[in-house]
Amino acid sequence: QVQLVESGGGLVQAGGSLTLSCAASGSIFSINTMGWYRQAPGKERELVAAITRGGTTNYADSMRGRVTISRNNVKNTVHLQMNSLKPEDTAVYYCHAVGAPGLPWGQGTQVFVSS
């Protein structure tokens, strides 16, 4: 079973940028849609960006225009480039296969945006 490890989070000032990375222990080629989710304190986990095997992307309204998701099916990685970060983007960010509830979640990577 594929294991996912997220990295790249940290502390950034409002307006700053971060690039999150997700490394899979196995092939993600067979996974149709990979996504980045986030969970803020006291809130439910939400999908913020998704990308299909063929490269079609979709973004949550809250982040559209500020983030870019990409995937490399050879290197088995998924990235999330985030710009113009806001304090409300503070959350733990996870990558996961969309629509695969049986796949274990990784530890996530914490993003903290200061005002």
C-alpha positions in Angstrom: 0.0 0.0 0.0 1.3 3.4 -0.9 2.5 5.6 1.9 2.5 9.3 1.6 5.0 11.7 3.3 4.4 15.4 3.3 7.0 18.1 3.8 7.7 21.8 3.1 5.5 23.4 5.7 6.7 26.1 8.0 6.1 29.6 9.4 5.6 32.3 6.8 4.4 35.9 6.9 1.2 36.9 5.3 1.8 37.4 1.6 4.6 34.9 1.5 5.0 31.6 -0.4 5.6 28.0 0.4 5.9 24.9 -1.7 4.7 21.7 -0.2 5.9 18.3 -1.3 4.4 14.8 -1.1 6.5 11.7 -1.7 4.9 8.4 -2.2 6.5 5.1 -1.3 5.1 3.5 -4.4 3.7 4.3 -7.8 1.0 6.9 -8.0 0.4 6.4 -11.7 -2.6 4.1 -11.0 -4.2 6.7 -8.8 -6.5 8.8 -10.9 -6.7 11.9 -8.8 -4.3 13.1 -6.1 -5.2 16.0 -3.9 -4.0 18.3 -1.2 -6.2 18.7 1.8 -5.9 20.9 4.9 -7.3 20.8 8.4 -7.3 23.9 10.5 -7.8 23.7 14.3 -11.4 23.0 15.1 -12.4 22.5 11.5 -13.0 19.6 9.2 -10.5 18.5 6.7 -11.1 20.0 3.3 -9.8 19.4 -0.2 -8.0 22.5 -1.5 -6.5 21.2 -4.8 -6.7 18.1 -6.9 -4.9 16.9 -10.1 -5.8 13.9 -12.3 -3.4 11.5 -13.8 -3.6 13.4 -17.0 -2.9 16.8 -15.3 -6.4 18.3 -15.1 -6.5 20.5 -12.0 -9.2 21.8 -9.7 -9.1 24.2 -6.8 -11.2 25.2 -3.9 -12.6 28.7 -4.2 -10.7 29.7 -1.1 -7.3 29.0 -2.8 -8.0 29.4 -6.5 -5.5 31.8 -8.1 -3.1 31.5 -5.2 -2.0 27.8 -5.5 -0.8 25.4 -8.2 -0.8 21.7 -7.8 1.5 19.5 -9.8 2.3 15.8 -9.9 5.2 13.7 -11.3 4.0 10.1 -12.1 7.6 9.0 -12.6 9.1 10.4 -9.4 5.8 9.7 -7.5 5.6 13.1 -6.1 2.9 15.8 -5.8 3.6 19.4 -5.1 1.5 22.4 -4.0 2.9 25.8 -4.7 1.2 28.4 -2.5 1.5 32.1 -2.9 -0.1 35.2 -1.3 -0.6 33.2 1.9 -3.1 34.5 4.4 -3.4 33.8 8.1 -6.6 31.8 7.4 -4.4 29.4 5.4 -2.9 28.2 8.7 -3.5 24.4 8.9 -2.0 21.0 8.6 -1.7 20.1 5.0 -2.0 16.5 3.7 -1.7 14.9 0.3 -3.9 11.9 -0.4 -5.6 10.0 -3.2 -9.1 11.5 -3.8 -11.8 8.9 -3.3 -9.6 6.4 -1.6 -10.8 6.2 2.0 -8.8 3.0 2.7 -5.4 4.7 2.0 -3.7 5.7 5.2 -3.2 9.4 5.8 0.3 10.7 6.3 1.4 12.9 9.2 0.8 16.1 7.2 2.9 19.2 7.2 2.1 22.3 9.3 1.7 25.6 7.7 1.5 28.7 9.9 0.9 32.1 8.4 1.4 35.1 10.6 -0.3 38.4 10.1 
